[in-house]
């Protein structure tokens, strides 16, 4: 992953050379999460 800002990274998946944004954020209830490919995954541990 290549850092773009303190909370945004560019991740290269696969062999196509395309980058996908990976965004670390916080949900409205305060739970930390990561957004990858328009999906949010909350931190569980």
N, C-alpha and C positions, 0 to 999 in steps of 0.2 A: 504494500500500500504506500502511496505517495501522499504526504500531508499537503493539504491545500490551505487549511486554516486550523486553528486549535481544535475544532470539532468536525471538520470535513476532510475526508481522505478520498483519493482516487485509487480504486482497486482494479487491477488487471486480471480478469478471469478468462481462462481458456487461451486458445492460440490465435484468436482473431485480432488481438491488439487493441480491442475496445476497452474502455475504462468505465466502471460503474461507481457512482458516488456512494460512499458509506458515511452516514451522518450520525454522530453521537449527540443525543438530546435528552430531554426530560419530559415525561408525560405530564398532563395537567394535575395528576394526583401526586407528583413528585418522584415517581419511579424512573430511574435512569433507563434509557433504551437506546437501541441502534436501529437506524433505518437503512435497509439494503434492498434495492429493487422495488421500492414503493411498499415494502412491508416493514412493520415495526416489531422488534423483538425486545421485550422487557428483560431487564437484568433480574435473574432469579437467585443468584448466590453471591 
